Amino acid sequence: MEFVYRCLQERKEEGAAILLVSTELNEVLSLSDRICVMADGRLSEPRDASDIDVRELGLMMAGS
């Protein structure tokens, strides 16, 4: 996992766009710059990952 995270960080620093799909909220928050959530068939507006905490992200995933 550490190797994969390091590779993702390196590519991000090179300017690559990365689509990360995960149910691990801490993983999403630590690896993302911006976050969108799909819930109830709808995609949320992109949010700055630094403005979201685990609780809020969980609520977004639940459709709130």
C-alpha positions as CSV (number, residue, x, y, z in Angstrom):
1,M,0.0,0.0,0.0
2,E,2.8,2.4,0.9
3,F,4.3,1.8,-2.6
4,V,1.0,2.6,-4.3
5,Y,0.5,5.8,-2.2
6,R,4.0,6.9,-3.0
7,C,3.4,6.4,-6.7
8,L,0.1,8.3,-6.6
9,Q,1.8,11.2,-4.8
10,E,4.6,11.3,-7.4
11,R,2.2,11.3,-10.3
12,K,0.1,14.0,-8.6
13,E,3.2,16.2,-8.1
14,E,3.9,15.7,-11.9
15,G,0.5,17.2,-12.6
16,A,-1.4,14.0,-13.4
17,A,-5.1,13.7,-12.8
18,I,-5.9,10.7,-10.6
19,L,-9.4,9.2,-10.1
20,L,-9.4,7.6,-6.7
21,V,-12.3,5.4,-5.7
22,S,-12.3,4.1,-2.1
23,T,-14.6,3.4,0.8
24,E,-11.7,4.2,3.2
25,L,-12.5,7.8,4.3
26,N,-9.1,8.6,5.8
27,E,-7.4,7.3,2.6
28,V,-9.6,9.5,0.5
29,L,-8.9,12.6,2.6
30,S,-5.2,12.0,2.8
31,L,-4.6,11.4,-0.9
32,S,-7.1,13.9,-2.5
33,D,-6.9,17.5,-3.4
34,R,-10.6,17.7,-4.3
35,I,-13.4,15.3,-3.5
36,C,-16.7,14.5,-5.3
37,V,-19.2,12.0,-3.9
38,M,-21.7,9.9,-5.8
39,A,-24.8,9.2,-3.7
40,D,-28.3,8.3,-4.8
41,G,-27.1,8.4,-8.5
42,R,-26.0,12.0,-8.2
43,L,-22.5,13.5,-8.2
44,S,-21.7,16.2,-5.7
45,E,-20.0,19.4,-6.6
46,P,-16.2,19.1,-6.2
47,R,-15.0,20.2,-2.8
48,D,-11.5,21.0,-1.5
49,A,-10.4,18.0,0.5
50,S,-8.8,20.3,3.2
51,D,-12.3,21.7,3.9
52,I,-13.9,18.3,4.7
53,D,-13.5,16.0,7.7
54,V,-14.3,12.3,8.1
55,R,-17.8,13.0,9.6
56,E,-18.8,15.3,6.8
57,L,-17.5,13.0,4.1
58,G,-19.5,10.1,5.6
59,L,-22.6,12.3,5.6
60,M,-22.0,13.2,2.0
61,M,-21.7,9.5,1.1
62,A,-25.0,8.8,2.9
63,G,-26.7,11.4,0.7
64,S,-27.0,14.2,3.2
